[in-house]
Amino acid sequence: EKGLYQDATKILLAKILSDLGTKIKGEDIEKAHEYYIQSKDIYPDLDSNLYNLGVLYMEKGLYQDATKILLAKILSDLGTKIKGEDIEKAHEYYIQSKDIYPDLDSNLYNLGVLYMEKGLYQDAIGFFIDAFDQNNRYFEACANLGVCLLEVGDIYGS
């Protein structure tokens, strides 16, 4: 139950920051950008925030950045949607997403989960570390990293 409250709190706080960024974007685009980044750091999978970040990049004339983040997120989400039916196709989508936008922490996390589910713990460890490096508030990545380290018998993460 405690975990549900923590998740709900993170989602709500991320949504508030994202909405605040949208509200002030016309007046202060740089401050809006800060709010979107803070929102992404708190809850990386808030789809509306990644969309807002993509739109902000377009408005700043950063069209390549906008295209990268939006397309990478779509591919990663598509991989997650079909993973239960076709894990290999999901893997392809995750890799394509990573090739387009290597720093998308939610996609790095998705790759880690996929490898963990396949029992490829060493590979999963690398992706969970990468996801956590991109966002040091990504506690789900850290928790799954711990699970993988236990599975490979390396409880100290050496």
C-alpha positions as CSV (number, residue, x, y, z in Angstrom):
1,E,0.0,0.0,0.0
2,K,2.9,2.4,0.9
3,G,4.4,1.8,-2.6
4,L,1.1,2.8,-4.2
5,Y,1.1,6.1,-2.4
6,Q,4.7,6.7,-3.3
7,D,3.9,6.0,-7.0
8,A,0.8,8.2,-6.9
9,T,2.8,11.0,-5.3
10,K,5.6,10.8,-7.9
11,I,3.0,10.8,-10.8
12,L,1.1,13.7,-9.3
13,L,4.2,15.8,-8.7
14,A,5.6,15.1,-12.2
15,K,2.2,16.0,-13.6
16,I,2.1,19.3,-11.7
17,L,5.6,20.3,-12.8
18,S,4.7,19.4,-16.4
19,D,1.5,21.4,-16.3
20,L,3.3,24.3,-14.7
21,G,5.8,24.2,-17.5
22,T,3.0,24.3,-20.1
23,K,1.3,27.2,-18.3
24,I,4.4,29.4,-18.2
25,K,5.9,28.3,-21.5
26,G,4.6,31.5,-23.4
27,E,6.2,33.7,-20.8
28,D,9.4,31.9,-19.9
29,I,10.3,29.0,-22.2
30,E,13.6,28.3,-20.4
31,K,11.8,27.9,-17.0
32,A,9.2,25.7,-18.7
33,H,12.1,23.6,-20.0
34,E,13.4,23.2,-16.4
35,Y,10.0,22.1,-15.2
36,Y,9.7,19.5,-17.9
37,I,13.2,18.1,-17.1
38,Q,12.3,18.0,-13.4
39,S,9.1,16.2,-14.2
40,K,10.9,13.7,-16.4
41,D,13.5,13.1,-13.6
42,I,10.7,12.4,-11.0
43,Y,8.6,10.2,-13.3
44,P,10.2,9.3,-16.6
45,D,7.1,7.6,-18.1
46,L,4.7,10.5,-17.9
47,D,3.8,10.5,-21.6
48,S,2.3,13.9,-21.6
49,N,5.5,15.4,-20.2
50,L,7.7,13.8,-22.9
51,Y,5.2,15.1,-25.5
52,N,5.4,18.6,-23.9
53,L,9.2,18.4,-24.0
54,G,9.1,17.4,-27.7
55,V,6.7,20.3,-28.5
56,L,9.0,22.7,-26.5
57,Y,11.9,21.6,-28.6
58,M,9.9,22.3,-31.8
59,E,9.0,25.8,-30.5
60,K,12.7,26.5,-29.7
61,G,13.5,25.4,-33.3
62,L,15.3,22.3,-32.1
63,Y,13.5,20.1,-34.7
64,Q,15.9,17.2,-34.6
65,D,15.7,17.0,-30.8
66,A,11.9,17.1,-31.0
67,T,11.8,14.4,-33.6
68,K,14.2,12.2,-31.7
69,I,12.5,12.3,-28.3
70,L,9.0,11.9,-29.8
71,L,9.9,9.1,-32.2
72,A,12.0,7.3,-29.6
73,K,9.2,7.4,-27.0
74,I,6.7,6.1,-29.6
75,L,8.9,3.2,-30.5
76,S,9.6,2.4,-26.8
77,D,5.9,2.5,-26.0
78,L,5.1,0.3,-29.0
79,G,7.7,-2.3,-27.8
80,T,6.1,-2.3,-24.3
81,K,2.6,-2.7,-25.9
82,I,3.5,-5.8,-27.9
83,K,6.1,-7.4,-25.6
84,G,3.6,-9.9,-24.3
85,E,2.8,-11.1,-27.8
86,D,6.1,-10.8,-29.6
87,I,9.2,-10.2,-27.4
88,E,11.6,-10.2,-30.3
89,K,9.7,-7.5,-32.1
90,A,9.5,-5.5,-28.8
91,H,13.3,-5.9,-28.6
92,E,13.7,-4.5,-32.1
93,Y,11.5,-1.4,-31.2
94,Y,13.5,-0.8,-28.0
95,I,16.8,-1.0,-29.9
96,Q,15.5,1.4,-32.6
97,S,14.4,3.8,-29.9
98,K,17.8,3.6,-28.3
99,D,19.5,4.2,-31.6
100,I,17.4,7.3,-32.1
101,Y,17.6,8.7,-28.6
102,P,20.2,6.9,-26.5
103,D,19.4,8.9,-23.3
104,L,15.7,8.0,-23.0
105,D,15.9,6.6,-19.5
106,S,12.5,4.9,-19.7
107,N,13.6,3.0,-22.8
108,L,16.9,1.9,-21.2
109,Y,14.8,0.7,-18.3
110,N,12.5,-1.2,-20.7
111,L,15.5,-2.9,-22.2
112,G,16.7,-3.9,-18.8
113,V,13.3,-5.4,-17.9
114,L,13.2,-7.3,-21.2
115,Y,16.6,-8.8,-20.6
116,M,15.8,-9.6,-17.0
117,E,12.6,-11.4,-18.1
118,K,14.7,-13.4,-20.6
119,G,17.1,-14.3,-17.8
120,L,20.0,-12.3,-19.3
121,Y,20.9,-10.6,-16.0
122,Q,24.3,-9.3,-17.0
123,D,22.8,-7.4,-20.0
124,A,19.9,-6.2,-17.8
125,I,22.4,-4.9,-15.2
126,G,24.0,-2.7,-17.9
127,F,20.7,-1.2,-19.0
128,F,19.5,-0.6,-15.4
129,I,22.7,1.2,-14.6
130,D,22.4,3.3,-17.8
131,A,18.8,4.2,-16.9
132,F,19.8,5.2,-13.4
133,D,22.8,7.2,-14.7
134,Q,20.4,9.2,-16.9
135,N,18.0,9.7,-14.0
136,N,19.2,9.2,-10.5
137,R,15.6,9.3,-9.3
138,Y,14.7,6.2,-11.3
139,F,14.2,4.0,-8.3
140,E,12.5,1.2,-10.3
141,A,15.8,0.8,-12.3
142,C,17.8,0.7,-9.1
143,A,15.4,-1.9,-7.5
144,N,15.6,-4.1,-10.6
145,L,19.4,-3.7,-10.7
146,G,19.4,-5.1,-7.2
147,V,17.3,-8.1,-8.2
148,C,19.7,-8.8,-11.1
149,L,22.7,-8.5,-8.9
150,L,21.2,-11.0,-6.6
151,E,20.4,-13.4,-9.5
152,V,24.1,-13.3,-10.6
153,G,25.3,-13.7,-7.0
154,D,26.9,-10.2,-6.9
155,I,25.2,-8.6,-4.0
156,Y,27.8,-5.9,-3.8
157,G,27.6,-4.8,-7.4
158,S,31.3,-5.2,-8.1
